[in-house]
């Protein structure tokens, strides 16, 4: 494990954005995207950490973990559904098949939990019992396993700039997707989630819930895109302590960025208004958390890339023929 002292020194050099000589750059919450010739796309994963639909900080090695862990998961699930990966030229970069993203995020939940406004437990705690079109019984407790995983779709951004909740029926009835495509996405999402739970269990973790994004390639194929089962897109709990934590009404030991959300929630912040300033120790702990889950899931040691990232990235892309 990389020491707290080293991570603290790296905080000022965390990879906040890429500035490659490829135009135009399209920046999302975490990734910078560049169109390449031949229907390809370069995706650069930065160290930006987002929650509550906004960027909160930059965390050393977070981008490398996300990029390499997603690539690992893409290979573990390729027999279920094709994905957009073509190559990994640098620890922070992925060259992908260009795909048109579908306008719906497919969230699969195996437990009732969460503190954000779209989370099952947050809505349930407000008194709602029909959530995302599912009727939930009285008496559920936070962090309780659901009888079977459920799909709770959301829009991407929506009119407010935040993800807006949908029911599965509304995805089709409101025209986001046709019925056949939506059925295909739901089936792929549930199978991929099941595979993720199996692999996580072997690593001593519980895959609690996750977000999938899908797109369509120019030849019409449906592809799994963006990322898969990372600490950004998924919630993981430590398996061997879950039962005791649940019995004692304690929060499960988590191995994702939920602990960042929980820290903000302690200050009463759930995404509205200006976020409070947080101590640097939180971002050091976040970096260590990302590295730990990479090693647990993959069974491989994390090999930290050189900082600053930009010169190393540019050199790797020149070697790959992406930059001249």
PyMOL commands that set and color helices and strands:
alter all, ss='L'
color gray80, all
select helices_A, chain A and resi 4-13+62-77+120-125+168-173+179-202+239-247+258-266+280-298+309-319
alter helices_A, ss='H'
color red, helices_A
select strands_A, chain A and resi 25-27+31-36+40-45+48-51+54-58+85-90+93-97+99-101+104-112+130-131+134-135+144-151+154-155+205-217+222-225+234-238
alter strands_A, ss='S'
color yellow, strands_A
deselect
rebuild
show_as cartoon
